[in-house]
Amino acid sequence: MPKLFSYETREEFFELFCGGCSMPAATAAVGVAVSTGMAWWRQSGRMELKMATGHRGGLVGDPPASCPGRGRRRRGLSSEDRAVIAAGLAAQWSYAQIGASIGRDTSVISREVARNRGDDGSYVGAVAHRVAHERRKRPKDFKLAANPGLCTRIEEWMDQGWSPRLIAQMLQVAHGSNMMERVSHETIYQALYVQTRGHLRADLNRQLSLKRRHRKTRTEPRKSPSPYAEAFKISERPAEVADRAVPGHWEGDLILGAANGSAVGTLVERSTRFTILLHLPGRHDANTVAEAMIREMGQLPEHLLRSITWDRGTELADYRDIQIALDTKLYFCDPHSPWQRGTNENTNRLLRFWLEKGTDLSIHTPTDLRRIADTLNKRPRPTLELQTPADRLNELLTRAA
């Protein structure tokens, strides 16, 4: 049976080797064979190793001063080290005595106890090791995402006109050393402007004095930012969207007419293939598309309006207004990747039977578009076992009633 090595041993090996130690020196320092170190390196997916010219030890050159035998080296405390620290504190040893017993400096012990002791001042080795491990994890959990009470207080203060900086200062005064009840003003700004961070209200950025919808950096030249820089990406969609297990996830796009002078909006539900057409008379800019989508999709029940996936055209630059009005999430495909909305692309191909390329699509009235959508929704689909999208949607509505 192969010998199992601890997480700390592997971490120490990687720190030494990436710091410039040769493979033999790094593996000898942590007490494993060179072949084991090679296997760990290959499993990590890092770059290919090269033989160092003229170095008898083999892989990568002479060990620097940070390697064992060439001066002091820095490594993380192991679970065994923390168990010794806990036992030493119980025996009322000094930090210097504890440090000497595990070969570490007094300052290391002092910092360890200060960081990982409990609220009652006690230090438990296993608990401290777990806390330290969680602190090192990347990416770290966003603090506001796990603290709805703190989110509520921030929202109340911002509704009263408080700035994020003032809120951060007041939280520091009120909670002192309790880091879980404090956030910096930068954390609040990230939650306001990056939708994936925290659980603050989607429209809360309107309470800022400048009422900006995007952050503006001072170091970069002023230019018009991408309207989707902070939007949800298609890679962030839940798995239930991909496997069509749950209804209520839509895909959308525009069908353009001659010289892109006219357009019709298309929306198709992934599990039922039910299609909705948006009437866009005269214009198909962001404001017009947003109004049409809110008007048509606002009639759907909540369980059939879980998400919408769209291409990165500028016609959906007002996606935030749509999300707030419909209480849903909009996900955007990667640039130049229309195939990521395959259901909608296939539906648009069928719709071209009525909405022909190179024609003026503005001649179609709302009544015309409803007739076209009804005709398509009543067509049997092989992908639905020859049921129609209308039948499948009716089943969902009846089941929810």
KOLKOL-826086 format. One record per residue (C-alpha): x, y, z; residue in three letters. Coordinates in steps of 0.2 Angstrom, whole numbers, padded with zeros to 4 digits, always signed. Layout:
REM KOLKOL-826086
XYZALA
...
REM end
This chain:
REM KOLKOL-826086
+0000+0000+0000MET
+0008+0017-0005PRO
+0013+0029+0009LYS
+0001+0044+0011LEU
+0009+0061+0015PHE
+0000+0075+0023SER
-0006+0091+0014TYR
+0007+0101+0024GLU
+0021+0090+0017THR
+0016+0093-0001ARG
+0014+0112+0002GLU
+0031+0113+0010GLU
+0038+0103-0005PHE
+0030+0115-0018PHE
+0036+0131-0008GLU
+0054+0124-0008LEU
+0055+0119-0026PHE
+0046+0134-0033CYS
+0058+0145-0022GLY
+0073+0138-0032GLY
+0078+0122-0023CYS
+0083+0108-0033SER
+0072+0093-0034MET
+0084+0082-0023PRO
+0086+0096-0010ALA
+0067+0099-0009ALA
+0062+0081-0007THR
+0075+0077+0005ALA
+0070+0092+0016ALA
+0052+0085+0017VAL
+0057+0067+0019GLY
+0051+0060+0002VAL
+0059+0051-0012ALA
+0064+0061-0028VAL
+0051+0050-0038SER
+0037+0056-0026THR
+0042+0074-0029GLY
+0042+0071-0048MET
+0025+0063-0047ALA
+0018+0077-0037TRP
+0024+0090-0049TRP
+0017+0081-0064ARG
+0000+0079-0055GLN
+0000+0098-0052SER
-0001+0102-0070GLY
+0014+0114-0069ARG
+0027+0117-0082MET
+0039+0103-0089GLU
+0055+0100-0079LEU
+0072+0103-0087LYS
+0089+0095-0082MET
+0101+0108-0076ALA
+0117+0109-0085THR
+0132+0103-0075GLY
+0122+0100-0059HIS
+0125+0083-0052ARG
+0109+0083-0042GLY
+0098+0083-0057GLY
+0083+0095-0059LEU
+0085+0114-0058VAL
+0101+0122-0052GLY
+0110+0125-0035ASP
+0099+0128-0020PRO
+0097+0146-0015PRO
+0100+0152+0003ALA
+0082+0148+0007SER
+0085+0129+0005CYS
+0088+0117+0020PRO
+0107+0118+0024GLY
+0109+0135+0017ARG
+0101+0145+0031GLY
+0084+0148+0038ARG
+0068+0143+0028ARG
+0050+0148+0030ARG
+0036+0135+0031ARG
+0018+0134+0037GLY
+0014+0126+0053LEU
+0008+0109+0052SER
-0006+0101+0062SER
+0007+0092+0073GLU
+0015+0109+0077ASP
-0001+0117+0082ARG
-0005+0102+0094ALA
+0012+0105+0102VAL
+0007+0124+0104ILE
-0009+0119+0112ALA
-0001+0107+0124ALA
+0013+0120+0128GLY
+0000+0133+0132LEU
-0010+0121+0143ALA
+0007+0118+0152ALA
+0009+0137+0154GLN
+0025+0137+0144TRP
+0032+0153+0137SER
+0031+0157+0118TYR
+0050+0155+0118ALA
+0049+0138+0125GLN
+0035+0132+0113ILE
+0045+0139+0098GLY
+0061+0130+0104ALA
+0051+0114+0105SER
+0046+0114+0087ILE
+0061+0124+0080GLY
+0051+0140+0076ARG
+0054+0158+0082ASP
+0045+0166+0096THR
+0036+0178+0085SER
+0029+0164+0074VAL
+0021+0156+0090ILE
+0014+0174+0096SER
+0006+0177+0079ARG
-0001+0160+0078GLU
-0010+0161+0095VAL
-0016+0179+0091ALA
-0023+0174+0074ARG
-0031+0157+0078ASN
-0037+0157+0096ARG
-0055+0156+0100GLY
-0067+0170+0106ASP
-0064+0164+0124ASP
-0045+0166+0122GLY
-0043+0147+0122SER
-0032+0139+0109TYR
-0036+0121+0102VAL
-0024+0114+0090GLY
-0036+0105+0078ALA
-0048+0120+0078VAL
-0033+0132+0074ALA
-0027+0121+0060HIS
-0044+0121+0052ARG
-0046+0140+0054VAL
-0029+0143+0046ALA
-0033+0131+0032HIS
-0049+0140+0028GLU
-0040+0157+0028ARG
-0028+0151+0015ARG
-0041+0144+0003LYS
-0042+0153-0014ARG
-0054+0160-0020PRO
-0060+0166-0003LYS
-0078+0167+0000ASP
-0085+0185-0001PHE
-0089+0191+0016LYS
-0106+0200+0011LEU
-0112+0184+0003ALA
-0112+0175+0019ALA
-0119+0188+0030ASN
-0137+0194+0026PRO
-0139+0204+0042GLY
-0124+0215+0037LEU
-0131+0217+0020CYS
-0147+0223+0027THR
-0139+0236+0038ARG
-0128+0242+0023ILE
-0144+0244+0012GLU
-0153+0254+0026GLU
-0139+0266+0028TRP
-0137+0268+0009MET
-0155+0272+0008ASP
-0152+0286+0020GLN
-0139+0293+0009GLY
-0123+0286+0018TRP
-0108+0284+0008SER
-0099+0267+0008PRO
-0084+0275+0016ARG
-0095+0282+0030LEU
-0103+0265+0032ILE
-0086+0256+0034ALA
-0080+0269+0047GLN
-0096+0266+0057MET
-0095+0247+0057LEU
-0077+0249+0063GLN
-0082+0260+0077VAL
-0097+0248+0082ALA
-0089+0231+0080HIS
-0070+0234+0084GLY
-0060+0218+0082SER
-0075+0208+0076ASN
-0070+0206+0058MET
-0085+0196+0053MET
-0096+0212+0056GLU
-0085+0224+0047ARG
-0081+0227+0029VAL
-0071+0240+0020SER
-0078+0253+0008HIS
-0070+0244-0006GLU
-0079+0228-0002THR
-0096+0238-0003ILE
-0091+0245-0020TYR
-0087+0228-0027GLN
-0104+0222-0021ALA
-0113+0236-0029LEU
-0104+0236-0046TYR
-0100+0217-0048VAL
-0116+0207-0047GLN
-0107+0191-0042THR
-0101+0198-0026ARG
-0112+0199-0011GLY
-0131+0200-0009HIS
-0134+0219-0010LEU
-0149+0225-0019ARG
-0147+0226-0038ALA
-0152+0244-0039ASP
-0143+0250-0024LEU
-0129+0259-0034ASN
-0142+0272-0038ARG
-0141+0278-0020GLN
-0123+0284-0023LEU
-0120+0302-0025SER
-0114+0301-0043LEU
-0127+0287-0047LYS
-0114+0279-0059ARG
-0119+0262-0066ARG
-0100+0257-0069HIS
-0084+0260-0060ARG
-0072+0272-0068LYS
-0054+0270-0064THR
-0042+0284-0062ARG
-0027+0276-0070THR
-0034+0271-0087GLU
-0039+0283-0100PRO
-0057+0287-0101ARG
-0066+0277-0114LYS
-0083+0269-0116SER
-0083+0253-0106PRO
-0091+0237-0112SER
-0109+0236-0106PRO
-0106+0218-0101TYR
-0090+0219-0091ALA
-0098+0216-0075GLU
-0113+0205-0081ALA
-0115+0186-0078PHE
-0106+0175-0090LYS
-0113+0160-0098ILE
-0100+0150-0088SER
-0109+0155-0072GLU
-0126+0148-0077ARG
-0131+0134-0065PRO
-0130+0116-0071ALA
-0149+0114-0072GLU
-0149+0126-0087VAL
-0138+0115-0097ALA
-0147+0099-0094ASP
-0164+0107-0097ARG
-0170+0098-0081ALA
-0179+0114-0074VAL
-0190+0125-0085PRO
-0190+0143-0085GLY
-0173+0146-0093HIS
-0174+0156-0109TRP
-0162+0161-0124GLU
-0164+0176-0134GLY
-0157+0186-0149ASP
-0163+0198-0163LEU
-0167+0193-0181ILE
-0162+0207-0192LEU
-0170+0213-0208GLY
-0162+0222-0223ALA
-0147+0232-0220ALA
-0150+0229-0201ASN
-0163+0243-0202GLY
-0177+0233-0194SER
-0177+0218-0181ALA
-0188+0206-0172VAL
-0183+0200-0155GLY
-0184+0181-0152THR
-0185+0172-0135LEU
-0186+0153-0133VAL
-0188+0143-0117GLU
-0175+0129-0117ARG
-0185+0114-0110SER
-0202+0117-0120THR
-0195+0127-0135ARG
-0209+0139-0132PHE
-0206+0155-0142THR
-0210+0173-0139ILE
-0207+0187-0152LEU
-0204+0205-0148LEU
-0211+0218-0158HIS
-0198+0232-0161LEU
-0206+0245-0172PRO
-0194+0258-0180GLY
-0179+0255-0168ARG
-0170+0241-0160HIS
-0159+0250-0147ASP
-0156+0245-0129ALA
-0171+0255-0122ASN
-0183+0249-0135THR
-0178+0230-0133VAL
-0178+0232-0114ALA
-0196+0239-0114GLU
-0202+0225-0126ALA
-0194+0211-0116MET
-0201+0218-0099ILE
-0219+0220-0107ARG
-0219+0202-0115GLU
-0210+0192-0101MET
-0218+0201-0087GLY
-0234+0191-0090GLN
-0225+0174-0086LEU
-0226+0166-0069PRO
-0211+0167-0058GLU
-0206+0148-0060HIS
-0205+0151-0079LEU
-0193+0166-0077LEU
-0177+0159-0070ARG
-0164+0166-0082SER
-0161+0173-0099ILE
-0146+0170-0110THR
-0142+0183-0123TRP
-0128+0187-0136ASP
-0116+0202-0133ARG
-0125+0214-0144GLY
-0127+0232-0138THR
-0146+0230-0139GLU
-0146+0223-0122LEU
-0135+0236-0114ALA
-0149+0240-0102ASP
-0149+0222-0095TYR
-0149+0228-0077ARG
-0166+0237-0079ASP
-0173+0220-0086ILE
-0166+0210-0072GLN
-0173+0222-0059ILE
-0190+0223-0068ALA
-0192+0204-0071LEU
-0183+0198-0055ASP
-0172+0186-0065THR
-0154+0184-0071LYS
-0147+0188-0088LEU
-0131+0178-0094TYR
-0121+0183-0109PHE
-0112+0172-0121CYS
-0093+0173-0124ASP
-0089+0185-0138PRO
-0092+0178-0156HIS
-0100+0162-0149SER
-0118+0162-0155PRO
-0117+0143-0154TRP
-0118+0144-0135GLN
-0137+0149-0138ARG
-0140+0134-0149GLY
-0159+0132-0145THR
-0162+0150-0150ASN
-0151+0149-0165GLU
-0161+0134-0171ASN
-0177+0143-0168THR
-0172+0158-0177ASN
-0168+0147-0192ARG
-0186+0141-0192LEU
-0193+0158-0190LEU
-0184+0164-0206ARG
-0198+0154-0215PHE
-0209+0169-0211TRP
-0195+0183-0207LEU
-0185+0181-0223GLU
-0167+0188-0224LYS
-0165+0204-0234GLY
-0183+0210-0231THR
-0190+0224-0221ASP
-0196+0216-0204LEU
-0205+0232-0198SER
-0220+0228-0209ILE
-0225+0214-0197HIS
-0237+0220-0184THR
-0239+0214-0166PRO
-0254+0203-0172THR
-0243+0196-0186ASP
-0229+0191-0174LEU
-0242+0183-0162ARG
-0248+0173-0177ARG
-0231+0167-0182ILE
-0226+0163-0164ALA
-0243+0153-0162ASP
-0240+0144-0178THR
-0222+0138-0173LEU
-0228+0134-0155ASN
-0241+0122-0161LYS
-0229+0113-0173ARG
-0224+0095-0166PRO
-0206+0094-0162ARG
-0195+0078-0164PRO
-0185+0084-0149THR
-0201+0084-0138LEU
-0206+0067-0144GLU
-0218+0075-0157LEU
-0227+0085-0144GLN
-0229+0104-0147THR
-0221+0118-0137PRO
-0238+0125-0133ALA
-0243+0108-0125ASP
-0227+0107-0115ARG
-0230+0124-0108LEU
-0248+0121-0104ASN
-0242+0105-0094GLU
-0230+0116-0084LEU
-0244+0129-0080LEU
-0257+0116-0075THR
-0245+0107-0064ARG
-0240+0124-0055ALA
-0259+0129-0053ALA
REM end
